[in-house]
Amino acid sequence: MLKNKIVVITGGNGLLGREFCRSVSENNGIAIVADYEEKGQVFSKSLKNSFFCKMDITSESSIKNCLNIISKKYGKIDALVNN
């Protein structure tokens, strides 16, 4: 059901965010770990299908930058988990 679906998870390195990311990755989706902490990159590398994007949800320019990066890399976003 999630095969090759691009799912952006805000707060992807947080407690719930990690579980959302694991679930997406384990179900063959691509989990976009969107988090303001660089530690999220380490977590992202532990998943089989994921990508880390540094994003601060309180900053419009940070959000736009992350969405731009995702659009260039994947061409689309299929779902958003606003965690």
PAFI-342993 format. One record per residue (C-alpha): residue number from 1; residue in one letter; chain; z, y, x. Coordinates in steps of 0.5 Angstrom, whole numbers, plus 500, padded with zeros to 3 digits. Layout:
N
NODE, nr, rest, kette, z, y, x
NODE, NUM, A, A, Z, Y, X
...
***
This chain:
83
NODE, nr, rest, kette, z, y, x
NODE, 1, M, A, 500, 500, 500
NODE, 2, L, A, 501, 505, 506
NODE, 3, K, A, 496, 502, 510
NODE, 4, N, A, 493, 508, 515
NODE, 5, K, A, 497, 513, 510
NODE, 6, I, A, 499, 519, 514
NODE, 7, V, A, 506, 521, 511
NODE, 8, V, A, 510, 527, 514
NODE, 9, I, A, 517, 526, 514
NODE, 10, T, A, 521, 533, 515
NODE, 11, G, A, 528, 532, 519
NODE, 12, G, A, 525, 525, 521
NODE, 13, N, A, 530, 524, 527
NODE, 14, G, A, 536, 525, 522
NODE, 15, L, A, 540, 520, 519
NODE, 16, L, A, 535, 519, 513
NODE, 17, G, A, 529, 521, 516
NODE, 18, R, A, 529, 516, 521
NODE, 19, E, A, 530, 510, 515
NODE, 20, F, A, 524, 514, 512
NODE, 21, C, A, 520, 514, 518
NODE, 22, R, A, 522, 506, 520
NODE, 23, S, A, 520, 504, 513
NODE, 24, V, A, 513, 508, 513
NODE, 25, S, A, 511, 505, 520
NODE, 26, E, A, 514, 498, 518
NODE, 27, N, A, 509, 498, 512
NODE, 28, N, A, 503, 500, 516
NODE, 29, G, A, 503, 507, 515
NODE, 30, I, A, 503, 513, 520
NODE, 31, A, A, 510, 516, 520
NODE, 32, I, A, 510, 523, 522
NODE, 33, V, A, 516, 525, 525
NODE, 34, A, A, 517, 532, 524
NODE, 35, D, A, 523, 535, 527
NODE, 36, Y, A, 526, 541, 531
NODE, 37, E, A, 529, 537, 536
NODE, 38, E, A, 525, 534, 542
NODE, 39, K, A, 530, 528, 541
NODE, 40, G, A, 525, 526, 535
NODE, 41, Q, A, 520, 524, 540
NODE, 42, V, A, 524, 519, 543
NODE, 43, F, A, 525, 516, 537
NODE, 44, S, A, 518, 517, 535
NODE, 45, K, A, 516, 512, 541
NODE, 46, S, A, 520, 507, 538
NODE, 47, L, A, 516, 506, 532
NODE, 48, K, A, 509, 502, 532
NODE, 49, N, A, 506, 507, 528
NODE, 50, S, A, 508, 514, 529
NODE, 51, F, A, 507, 521, 532
NODE, 52, F, A, 512, 527, 533
NODE, 53, C, A, 511, 534, 531
NODE, 54, K, A, 516, 539, 533
NODE, 55, M, A, 517, 543, 527
NODE, 56, D, A, 523, 548, 524
NODE, 57, I, A, 522, 548, 517
NODE, 58, T, A, 526, 555, 517
NODE, 59, S, A, 520, 558, 521
NODE, 60, E, A, 513, 559, 517
NODE, 61, S, A, 509, 559, 524
NODE, 62, S, A, 512, 553, 526
NODE, 63, I, A, 510, 549, 520
NODE, 64, K, A, 503, 552, 520
NODE, 65, N, A, 503, 550, 527
NODE, 66, C, A, 505, 543, 526
NODE, 67, L, A, 500, 542, 520
NODE, 68, N, A, 495, 545, 524
NODE, 69, I, A, 496, 539, 529
NODE, 70, I, A, 497, 534, 524
NODE, 71, S, A, 490, 536, 521
NODE, 72, K, A, 486, 536, 528
NODE, 73, K, A, 489, 529, 530
NODE, 74, Y, A, 489, 526, 523
NODE, 75, G, A, 484, 530, 518
NODE, 76, K, A, 489, 529, 512
NODE, 77, I, A, 496, 528, 510
NODE, 78, D, A, 497, 523, 504
NODE, 79, A, A, 504, 524, 503
NODE, 80, L, A, 510, 529, 505
NODE, 81, V, A, 518, 527, 505
NODE, 82, N, A, 521, 533, 504
NODE, 83, N, A, 528, 531, 507
***
